[in-house]
Amino acid sequence: MQPFTTLTGVAAPLDLINVDTDMIIPKDYLKTIKRTGLGKGLLAEMRYRDDGSENPDFVLNKPAYRKAQILVAGDNFGCGSSREHAPWALLDFGIRCVISTSFADIFYNNCFKNGILPITVSKDDLHKLMDDASRGANATISIDLPAQEIRGPDGGVVKFEIDAFRKHLLLNGLDDIGLTMAKAPAIATYEETAGAARPWV
């Protein structure tokens, strides 16, 4: 998993509440277990018209936001079903950070396991960041995970809280498998000792 330390990129404003996982990645795109290729389905029901053409009014189809790496979203982002394809789709599109006032628990946990930083901020701070993200080509925001700060294009700073263990995992690019593999020498030593003590097993 790619470590997350600092990120400076375009932030796209998605000023909608209760964006659920079915909106993030519709069920039509769930026929694969691969983590790649899902970016095309991200928010598909809003990004595309019924004939498959792009909806030019949707934020991620606008030239300034086509390569957005940060999403500033309304309350209760990621609610609904527990599909892990939702963070996969965000990551495949290029989104490494989602900022909101609240997240559904399962989606929030899945983000950390896939190298995405979900940041919870106050309503007032979200309003400021949504305004920053609405500046089109000038909607550049910087995320500093070690300092736990969001810096806006005008130099404003928003501090955020994050669990220390989850912060450690993101900074070091560790998912559940990576965390286990970091203990590989201790596991090997245990197995060798256990095998010598109980050769019949």
C-alpha positions as CSV (number, residue, x, y, z in Angstrom):
1,M,0.0,0.0,0.0
2,Q,1.3,3.4,-0.9
3,P,2.3,5.5,2.2
4,F,0.5,8.7,2.9
5,T,2.5,11.5,4.3
6,T,1.7,14.8,2.5
7,L,-0.5,15.5,-0.4
8,T,-1.0,18.7,-2.4
9,G,-3.6,18.5,-5.1
10,V,-6.9,19.7,-6.6
11,A,-9.9,19.3,-4.3
12,A,-13.3,18.7,-5.8
13,P,-16.4,19.9,-4.1
14,L,-19.2,17.3,-3.8
15,D,-21.7,19.3,-1.8
16,L,-24.2,16.4,-1.2
17,I,-25.2,14.7,2.0
18,N,-25.7,10.9,2.5
19,V,-23.6,9.9,-0.5
20,D,-23.9,6.1,0.0
21,T,-21.6,3.3,-1.4
22,D,-24.1,2.5,-4.1
23,M,-23.7,6.1,-5.4
24,I,-19.9,5.9,-5.0
25,I,-19.7,2.7,-7.1
26,P,-23.0,1.4,-8.5
27,K,-23.8,-2.4,-8.4
28,D,-23.2,-2.8,-12.1
29,Y,-19.5,-2.4,-11.5
30,L,-19.2,-5.0,-8.8
31,K,-18.6,-8.0,-11.1
32,T,-14.9,-7.8,-10.4
33,I,-12.7,-8.5,-7.4
34,K,-9.8,-6.5,-8.9
35,R,-9.0,-3.2,-7.2
36,T,-8.1,-1.6,-10.6
37,G,-10.3,-0.3,-13.3
38,L,-13.1,0.9,-11.0
39,G,-12.3,4.6,-11.4
40,K,-14.5,4.7,-14.5
41,G,-17.5,3.7,-12.4
42,L,-16.9,6.2,-9.6
43,L,-20.1,8.2,-9.0
44,A,-21.2,6.8,-12.4
45,E,-24.9,7.6,-12.1
46,M,-24.0,11.3,-11.7
47,R,-21.0,11.4,-14.1
48,Y,-22.8,9.8,-17.0
49,R,-26.1,10.3,-18.9
50,D,-28.4,7.5,-19.7
51,D,-26.8,7.2,-23.2
52,G,-23.3,6.7,-21.6
53,S,-22.1,10.2,-22.5
54,E,-20.5,12.4,-19.8
55,N,-22.7,14.8,-17.9
56,P,-20.8,18.1,-18.4
57,D,-22.4,19.6,-15.3
58,F,-21.0,17.0,-12.9
59,V,-18.0,18.3,-10.9
60,L,-15.6,15.5,-11.8
61,N,-16.3,16.0,-15.5
62,K,-15.3,19.7,-15.4
63,P,-11.7,20.3,-16.7
64,A,-10.4,21.7,-13.4
65,Y,-11.4,18.6,-11.4
66,R,-10.7,15.7,-13.8
67,K,-7.5,14.9,-11.9
68,A,-8.7,15.8,-8.4
69,Q,-6.9,13.9,-5.6
70,I,-9.1,15.3,-2.7
71,L,-12.8,15.2,-2.3
72,V,-14.6,17.6,-0.1
73,A,-18.0,16.0,0.6
74,G,-21.2,16.6,2.7
75,D,-22.3,14.8,5.9
76,N,-22.5,11.1,6.3
77,F,-20.2,10.1,3.3
78,G,-20.0,6.4,2.5
79,C,-23.2,5.3,4.2
80,G,-25.1,2.3,3.0
81,S,-23.7,-1.2,2.2
82,S,-20.2,-2.2,3.3
83,R,-18.8,-2.7,-0.3
84,E,-15.0,-2.3,-0.3
85,H,-15.3,-1.5,-4.0
86,A,-16.2,2.1,-2.9
87,P,-12.7,3.0,-1.7
88,W,-11.2,1.0,-4.5
89,A,-13.1,3.2,-7.0
90,L,-12.0,6.4,-5.3
91,L,-8.4,5.3,-5.3
92,D,-8.4,4.1,-8.9
93,F,-9.8,7.5,-9.9
94,G,-7.0,9.2,-8.0
95,I,-8.7,10.3,-4.8
96,R,-6.3,9.9,-1.8
97,C,-8.2,12.0,0.7
98,V,-11.9,12.5,1.5
99,I,-12.9,15.4,3.8
100,S,-16.4,15.4,5.4
101,T,-18.1,16.1,8.8
102,S,-18.9,12.4,9.2
103,F,-18.4,9.0,7.6
104,A,-20.1,5.7,7.9
105,D,-18.0,3.5,10.1
106,I,-17.4,0.6,7.7
107,F,-16.5,2.9,4.8
108,Y,-14.2,4.9,7.2
109,N,-12.4,1.8,8.2
110,N,-12.1,0.5,4.6
111,C,-10.4,3.8,3.6
112,F,-7.5,3.2,5.9
113,K,-7.1,-0.3,4.7
114,N,-6.7,1.0,1.1
115,G,-4.4,4.0,1.7
116,I,-7.1,6.7,1.6
117,L,-7.1,9.3,4.4
118,P,-10.7,10.2,5.5
119,I,-10.6,13.4,7.5
120,T,-13.5,14.5,9.8
121,V,-13.9,18.3,10.3
122,S,-16.4,20.6,11.9
123,K,-19.3,22.0,9.8
124,D,-17.7,25.5,9.9
125,D,-14.4,24.1,8.6
126,L,-16.1,22.0,5.9
127,H,-17.9,25.2,4.7
128,K,-14.5,26.9,4.4
129,L,-13.0,23.9,2.6
130,M,-16.0,23.6,0.3
131,D,-15.5,27.2,-0.7
132,D,-11.8,26.6,-1.3
133,A,-12.6,23.5,-3.4
134,S,-15.1,25.6,-5.5
135,R,-12.3,27.7,-7.0
136,G,-11.8,25.5,-10.0
137,A,-8.2,25.6,-11.2
138,N,-7.2,27.3,-8.0
139,A,-8.8,24.7,-5.8
140,T,-5.4,23.4,-4.5
141,I,-5.4,22.1,-0.9
142,S,-2.4,20.6,1.0
143,I,-2.8,17.7,3.5
144,D,0.0,17.2,6.0
145,L,-0.7,14.0,7.9
146,P,2.3,14.2,10.2
147,A,1.3,17.7,11.3
148,Q,-2.5,16.8,11.0
149,E,-3.2,19.9,9.1
150,I,-5.1,20.9,6.0
151,R,-3.8,24.1,4.3
152,G,-6.1,26.0,2.0
153,P,-5.0,28.1,-1.1
154,D,-5.1,31.3,0.9
155,G,-2.9,29.9,3.7
156,G,-5.7,29.1,6.1
157,V,-5.0,26.0,8.3
158,V,-7.5,23.5,9.6
159,K,-6.3,21.0,12.2
160,F,-7.7,17.5,12.3
161,E,-7.7,14.6,14.7
162,I,-6.8,11.0,13.8
163,D,-6.3,7.8,15.8
164,A,-2.5,7.4,16.4
165,F,-2.5,3.7,15.3
166,R,-4.3,4.5,12.0
167,K,-2.0,7.4,11.4
168,H,1.0,5.0,11.9
169,L,-0.5,2.6,9.3
170,L,-1.0,5.3,6.7
171,L,2.4,6.9,7.2
172,N,4.1,3.5,6.7
173,G,1.8,2.2,4.0
174,L,0.6,-0.8,6.0
175,D,-2.6,-2.6,5.4
176,D,-3.7,-5.7,7.4
177,I,-1.3,-7.9,5.4
178,G,1.5,-5.5,5.6
179,L,1.1,-5.1,9.4
180,T,1.3,-8.9,9.7
181,M,4.3,-9.2,7.4
182,A,6.2,-6.6,9.6
183,K,6.1,-9.3,12.3
184,A,7.5,-12.0,9.9
185,P,10.8,-12.5,11.8
186,A,9.0,-13.0,15.1
187,I,6.4,-15.3,13.5
188,A,9.3,-17.4,11.9
189,T,11.1,-17.6,15.2
190,Y,7.9,-18.8,17.0
191,E,7.2,-21.4,14.3
192,E,10.7,-22.7,14.5
193,T,10.6,-23.0,18.3
194,A,7.1,-24.5,18.3
195,G,8.2,-27.0,15.6
196,A,11.2,-28.1,17.7
197,A,9.2,-28.5,20.9
198,R,6.3,-30.4,19.1
199,P,7.8,-32.2,16.1
200,W,4.8,-34.4,15.9
201,V,2.5,-31.5,14.9
